[in-house]
Amino acid sequence: SDQTVAEYHNMVQGLAMFFIETADNVDLSSNEGGGLWKCLYVYRRHGANQYSLVGYTTLFHFNSPLRKPKPGIVMRVCQAIVLPPYQRGGHGSMMLHEVYKIAEGRSGVDGSTEAGDGDIVEVNVEDPCPGFVALRNKVDFKRFQNSSDLGRLQRISTDVDSNAFWSLPVDLVAAGAAELRVTPQQIHIASEMAKLNAMEAEIKVLRSSKVTTSNEEKIEVMEKKYRLMVKKRLLKIHREELGACRSKDEQKAKLGEIFDDALLQYRSLLKLS
């Protein structure tokens, strides 16, 4: 029963205090604010009726009637924990994939909601730590790649022609976000990762042929246009932080640091040398 789950969660959620700096206790039986709590647990089976907890994620569902382009239920990942003995085993990715399956109605887990009428239209994350940001970006990129309904968006994202480095059309981003049930920001990130992956493949081809000044110039142009494209997006989402800089030079240097961090993460997730 829901009450039994709430009592069980009260016992295990103390683990969050050890692993999440801003963790708070969650009352799964509460519907404060009209929302609804669910929790997804992952267990390891050792034998008949013998299980150990691998990790869990808490999910808060709330109705968003004014959300555009489509109102409905937003499912927010609030806490996600994989216990130390099971870390680096792909359990976090598996758990997040299952969250998306719940949102899409494809999971064997009960994903029913009572937070209001409508479908789950978006999965977002509350104050993610850097590790979870990377996990989320990796999972969203794979879903972006594997979707059979994002053809045009995928083609744009893997085009590395010199005229192909521009901001994505708003309507395509909105359609992609709706299809994958992610925020528009995650579509931009997945697209940037796809573009980088395609660009690195093209650079490898250019450098495997006879090295010429023309090839090196093409590479330089691609890398510059990619950098400017990503920085344009980062400038928008870090406007407040960059606005606090005391000079244009300081702002430029800070934006460069933010870009370098994003690029480093992308290359790590894509396993690029």
C-alpha positions in Angstrom: 0.0 0.0 0.0 1.0 3.7 -0.3 1.3 3.9 3.5 3.6 0.9 3.6 5.8 2.5 0.9 5.9 5.8 2.8 6.9 4.0 6.0 9.7 2.1 4.2 10.9 5.3 2.5 11.1 7.0 5.8 13.6 4.4 6.9 15.8 4.5 3.8 15.8 8.2 2.9 18.3 9.0 5.6 20.9 7.6 3.2 20.4 10.8 1.1 21.9 12.9 3.8 25.2 11.2 3.3 25.3 11.6 -0.5 23.2 14.7 -1.4 24.3 18.0 0.2 20.9 19.7 -0.1 18.9 16.6 0.7 15.6 16.9 2.6 13.3 14.3 4.0 10.3 13.5 1.7 6.9 12.5 3.0 5.6 10.3 0.2 2.1 10.4 1.6 1.9 14.2 1.3 0.0 15.9 -1.5 0.9 19.4 -0.4 0.5 21.9 -3.2 -1.6 19.5 -5.2 1.3 17.4 -6.2 2.0 13.7 -5.9 5.1 11.9 -4.8 6.3 8.6 -6.3 9.5 6.7 -5.7 11.3 4.3 -8.0 13.5 1.7 -6.2 16.2 -0.5 -7.7 17.1 -3.8 -6.0 19.6 -6.6 -6.5 18.2 -10.0 -6.2 20.4 -12.5 -4.3 18.0 -15.4 -4.2 14.4 -16.3 -3.4 13.0 -13.5 -1.4 16.4 -12.0 -0.8 17.1 -8.5 -2.1 19.4 -5.6 -1.3 18.7 -1.9 -2.2 20.8 -0.6 -5.1 19.4 2.9 -5.2 16.2 5.0 -5.6 14.9 8.2 -7.1 12.0 10.3 -5.8 9.7 11.8 -8.4 7.3 14.7 -7.7 4.4 15.0 -10.1 2.5 18.3 -10.5 0.0 19.7 -12.9 1.2 22.5 -15.2 -1.9 23.9 -16.9 -0.2 26.9 -18.4 2.8 25.1 -19.8 3.5 25.6 -23.5 3.2 24.2 -26.0 1.1 21.6 -24.2 -0.2 21.6 -20.6 -0.1 18.4 -18.5 1.8 16.7 -15.7 5.5 17.6 -15.1 7.5 14.8 -13.4 10.4 16.2 -11.4 13.4 14.1 -10.4 14.2 15.4 -6.9 16.6 12.9 -5.4 18.5 10.1 -7.2 20.9 7.8 -5.3 22.9 4.8 -6.2 24.6 3.3 -3.2 28.5 3.0 -3.3 28.8 -0.8 -3.8 26.7 -0.4 -7.0 28.1 2.8 -8.5 29.8 2.8 -11.9 27.6 -0.1 -12.9 25.2 1.7 -15.1 22.4 1.6 -12.5 21.9 5.4 -12.6 21.4 5.4 -16.4 19.0 2.4 -16.1 17.0 4.2 -13.5 16.7 7.4 -15.5 15.8 5.5 -18.6 13.0 3.8 -16.5 11.8 7.3 -15.4 11.4 8.2 -19.1 9.6 5.0 -19.8 7.2 5.8 -16.9 6.6 9.3 -18.5 5.9 7.6 -21.9 3.6 5.0 -20.4 5.9 2.2 -21.5 7.1 1.0 -18.1 6.0 -2.0 -16.2 6.2 0.2 -13.1 3.0 1.9 -12.0 3.3 5.4 -13.3 -0.3 6.5 -12.7 -0.7 10.0 -11.3 -3.4 11.8 -9.4 -1.8 15.2 -9.7 -4.3 16.4 -12.3 -5.7 15.3 -15.6 -3.4 15.0 -18.5 -0.3 13.1 -19.7 3.2 13.5 -18.3 4.6 16.0 -20.7 8.0 16.7 -19.2 10.7 15.2 -17.0 12.9 17.7 -15.3 15.4 17.7 -12.5 15.6 19.7 -9.3 19.1 21.3 -8.6 21.2 18.5 -10.1 24.8 18.0 -9.0 27.5 17.9 -11.7 27.5 14.1 -11.7 23.8 13.9 -12.4 24.0 16.7 -15.0 26.5 14.5 -16.9 24.3 11.4 -16.4 21.2 13.2 -17.7 23.1 14.6 -20.7 24.4 11.1 -21.6 21.0 9.5 -21.4 19.2 12.3 -23.2 21.8 12.2 -26.0 21.3 8.5 -26.5 17.5 8.9 -26.6 18.0 11.8 -29.1 20.1 9.6 -31.3 17.8 6.6 -31.1 14.5 8.4 -31.7 12.8 7.5 -35.0 10.7 10.7 -34.8 13.4 13.4 -34.9 14.7 12.9 -38.4 15.0 16.6 -39.4 16.5 17.6 -36.1 19.0 14.8 -36.2 20.0 15.7 -39.7 20.6 19.3 -38.7 22.5 18.2 -35.7 24.9 16.1 -37.7 25.5 18.5 -40.6 29.0 19.9 -40.4 28.9 22.0 -43.5 30.4 25.4 -42.9 26.9 27.0 -43.1 25.3 24.5 -40.7 26.5 26.0 -37.3 23.5 28.0 -36.3 20.9 28.0 -33.5 18.2 25.4 -33.8 14.7 26.6 -35.0 12.4 27.2 -32.0 9.6 25.0 -33.5 12.0 22.0 -34.0 13.3 22.4 -30.4 9.8 22.5 -29.0 8.7 19.4 -31.1 11.9 17.5 -30.0 11.3 18.4 -26.3 7.7 17.2 -26.5 8.7 14.0 -28.2 11.4 13.1 -25.7 9.6 14.7 -22.7 12.6 16.8 -21.8 13.2 20.5 -21.4 14.2 22.5 -24.6 17.6 23.0 -23.0 18.2 19.3 -23.1 17.4 19.2 -26.8 20.1 21.9 -27.4 22.6 19.9 -25.4 21.9 16.7 -27.3 22.1 18.5 -30.6 25.5 20.1 -29.6 26.8 16.7 -28.6 25.7 15.2 -32.0 27.3 18.1 -33.9 30.6 17.7 -32.0 30.5 13.9 -32.7 30.0 14.5 -36.4 32.5 17.2 -36.5 35.2 15.1 -34.9 34.5 12.3 -37.4 34.9 14.8 -40.2 38.1 16.1 -38.7 39.5 12.6 -38.5 38.7 12.0 -42.2 40.4 15.3 -43.2 43.5 14.6 -41.2 43.8 11.0 -42.4 44.1 12.2 -45.9 47.1 14.2 -47.1 47.6 17.1 -44.8 47.0 20.4 -46.6 46.6 24.0 -45.7 43.1 23.8 -47.1 42.1 20.9 -44.8 43.5 22.6 -41.7 41.6 25.8 -42.6 38.4 23.8 -42.9 39.0 22.3 -39.5 39.7 25.7 -38.0 36.5 27.2 -39.4 34.4 24.2 -38.1 35.9 24.5 -34.6 35.4 28.2 -34.5 31.8 28.1 -35.7 31.0 25.3 -33.3 32.5 27.3 -30.4 30.5 30.4 -31.3 27.3 28.4 -31.7 27.6 26.9 -28.2 28.7 30.1 -26.6 25.7 31.9 -27.9 23.4 29.4 -26.0 25.6 29.5 -22.9 25.5 33.3 -22.9 21.7 33.2 -22.6 21.5 30.8 -19.8 24.4 32.3 -17.8 23.4 35.9 -18.4 23.0 36.7 -14.7 26.4 35.2 -13.8 28.2 36.8 -16.7 26.4 40.2 -16.0 28.1 40.2 -12.6 31.6 40.4 -14.2 33.3 43.7 -13.7 34.5 44.1 -17.3 34.0 42.8 -20.8 37.3 41.0 -20.7 36.4 39.3 -17.4 33.0 38.3 -19.0 34.7 37.0 -22.1 37.1 34.9 -20.0 34.3 33.6 -17.8 32.2 32.6 -20.8 35.3 30.8 -22.2 35.6 28.8 -19.0 31.9 27.8 -19.1 32.4 26.7 -22.7 35.5 24.7 -21.9 33.7 22.9 -19.1 30.8 22.0 -21.4 33.2 20.9 -24.1 35.2 18.8 -21.7 32.0 17.1 -20.5 30.7 16.5 -24.1 34.1 14.9 -25.1 34.1 12.7 -22.0 30.5 11.5 -22.6 31.2 10.9 -26.3 34.5 9.2 -25.5 36.4 11.5 -27.8 40.2 11.6 -27.3 
